[in-house]
């Protein structure tokens, strides 16, 4: 009789645990948008890792940091490297920062090496 009681208790505990997991899974509800138009969820696709090398590009200077040796650029698409965006880059030689100003349109070359991007050349365009 004691074994029967133990089996009954274990069985009841098992049922409670199963019901608890099920109720937790069924009580969470999806968040609904207040917008009448539903938009599909789109997962971004991972871009392939760029190859080490030089990538020519075009952009507009939005900020210069002479002390840090960096320039922020609103750049166009850089095929094989990155989509258009506003991004800050370090330069190989801080002296090139004296040849450009905020608002200038520039041609530049990004040297990509093992996950690091630096500007190896930058020139003002007309």
N, C-alpha and C positions, 0 to 999 in steps of 0.2 A: 504494500500500500504506500509506503514511503517513496518507492521508485516511481509509482504512478503520479504522485503529487509533484515530484521533482520534474518529471517529464512534462506535466501540465504547466508548471511554472515556466520552464524553459520555452515551451511552445507559445505561451502567452507573451513572454518577453520578445520572442522572435516576431510575433505578429505586431506588437507595439512598435518595434523598431522599423519593421517594414512599412507600417502605416505612417509613422513619423516621417520617413524619407519620402514617401509618396505625397503626403500632404504638403511638405516643404516644396517639392518640385511642382505641385499643381497650384500652389497659392501665389507664386510669382506670376505677375501678369505683364504682358508687353506694354511698353510706354507708347501711347498713341499720340500722334501729332495733332495739334489744333488745326493745322492746315488741311483744307479739303482735298488738296492734291497730294497724293503720296508720291514720294520720290524713291526710286530704287536705291538700295545700299550698294555702293560701288567700292570694292576693295582696291586700293592702289596697287599697281603692279610694281614690283621691285625692278629697278633699272640694273642692267648688268654692270659689273665692276669695270671702270675704265682701264685702259691699258696705260702703262707709264709712257709719257711722251709730252710733246708740246701741242697745245690746242689754240689755234687763232680764234679771236673773238672780237665783238664790237659792243660798245656800251656807252653809258653816260655816267660821269663822275657825280656822285651824290654826297660824298664826304671824304675828307683827307685827314689822316692822323699822322703828322710828321714824326712825333715822338715814338709812336708804336711802329711806324713804318708800314702803314696799311692804307688802303684806299677802298671805299665802298662804291660799288658800281651797280647800276641798273643795266644788266646785260641781256643781250639777245640769247637765243638758243645757241648752245655750244655743242654741236653734233659730236656724239660719242662721249660727252662728259657730263653735261647737265642741262636742264631746261632753263628758259628765261626766268630770271629772278633778280632781286636786289640782294647783294652779298658783299661782305667785306673780305678782302684778300690781302695777304702780306706781300710785300715786294722784295725781290732779291737785293735791290740797291735803293736805299732811301733817297738818293739824289734824284731819281726819276720823278719823285713827287713834286719837286720844284718846277718841273716843266709842264704841269697840268694844274687846273683849277676846277672847283666845283662848278658844274654845269657844262664842262667840256665834253664833247663827243670824242671817244677814243677808240683806237684799235689797240688790242693788247694780245699778249700770248701768255696762256696759263701753262705752267709746267706742272704736270701731275706726276707725282712719284710716291708710290706706296701709300696712297690715301691722303697725301698732302698736296694742296694746290697753292702755288705761289706765282706771282706775276713776274715773268722774266724780262718782259719788254712791254712798254706802254708809250703810245704816241698820240698826240692830239690830231684829230682830223678836222676837215673844214666842212 
